[in-house]
Amino acid sequence: MKLFDVYSLYDIEPVSGKGNYVYTADGTEYLDLYGGHAVISVGHAHPHYVEAVAQQVAKLGFYSNSVENSLQVRFAEMLGKASGYEDYSLFLCNSGAEANENAIKLASFHSGKRRVLAFGKAFHGRTSGAVAATDNPKIIAPFNRTENVEFVPLNDIEAVEAKLATNEFCAVLIEGIQGVAGIHCPTDDFLQQLREVTTKYGVSLILDEIQSGYGRTGDFFAHQHAGIRPDIITSAKGIANGFPMGAVLIAPHFEATKGMLGTTFGGNHLACAAAIAVLEIFEQEHLVNNAREVGEYLLAELRKIPQLKEVRGRGLMIGMEIEGSASEMRLQLLKKYHIFTGGAGATTVRLLPALTVTRKEADKFLVALKELLN
């Protein structure tokens, strides 16, 4: 059997990692400023994380959600405290796409309506409902195309209100920062207006914080910069530092009924042990503050580079618009300077390092980038 050939691969295989570096079998070191699509939040092979996962798998790696699991309760309490959403409820699943599926389903159950409003260039995942709310026809199969989703331009509140006034929508779904689109930020004013208009029409506001959340922007969730509280928040990526996990944070006015949502693997013992360890490291090492400080430094320094057409983002979620091919620049950074970065479209280079990244490591990247651009 061969692998289904759907990924474009670099001819590099990391076999180990430590901190913000990964290593190939021959010991070649690479600075990781992408974290496997923003998944690595506390660095590779963090000792506390490794110990927590090892201890848990030696005791009990998995049992289903038909029994009590005190690790879920502990994680929910820690997440509520860390995020400022202690009065919300938590549903645990396996991925960001699954989190978005359950968020949409919950909003539809709550209102009895079926339509979702999303935004141009949005990316919400590749499962059935999530991909229908993703603005990329190339990855939407005929089966997934539906009239239940409409798109309006980002930051256009008049377009939003015109749709919601039809009284057909159960939810508005928006990313805290559009990641796959190339790091495009909804303005704080727009998010505040969006909260007002969704409340006005009784529509659930769902914040997709799968890439932009979990401390990456210097607040726990990106939408918190705007001072709003959504009805539902979805999260994944950095929750468990590489162990598959997703989460839905649910406002108190949603009523749970038995069997409404469900999952086999979601919130399993090993996932919860990993997620608890991540939040413990966040607190011990002040990683959300570090994301803010190093991110602000990186953004300020990048904006001084005249060859960059535009620099977008917040904290450690950064997009650099360049002249020419972003994929070629990323390849040069990888081959010549041994630095992993990410892409988003033809001309955007994306940075999504672990929240443990240091100013010294940021400087190493800045030196390489300037040399390459010159």
Secondary structure, DSSP 8 states (H G I E B T S, - for coil): ----------S--EEEEEBTEEEETT--EEEESSHHHHT-SS-BT-HHHHHHHHHHHHH-----TTS--HHHHHHHHHHHHHHT-TTSEEEEESSHHHHHHHHHHHHHHHHS--EEEEETT----SSHHHHHTSS-GGG--GGG--TTEEEE-TT-HHHHHHHHTTS-EEEEEEESSBTTTTSB---HHHHHHHHHHHHHHT-EEEEE-TTTTTTTTSSSSGGGGGT---SEEEE-GGGGTTS--EEEEE-TTS---TTSS--SSTT-HHHHHHHHHHHHHHHHHTHHHHHHHHHHHHHHHHTT-TT-SEEEEETTEEEEE-SS-HHHHHHHHHHHH-EE-EE-SSSEEEE---TT--HHHHHHHHHHHHHHH-
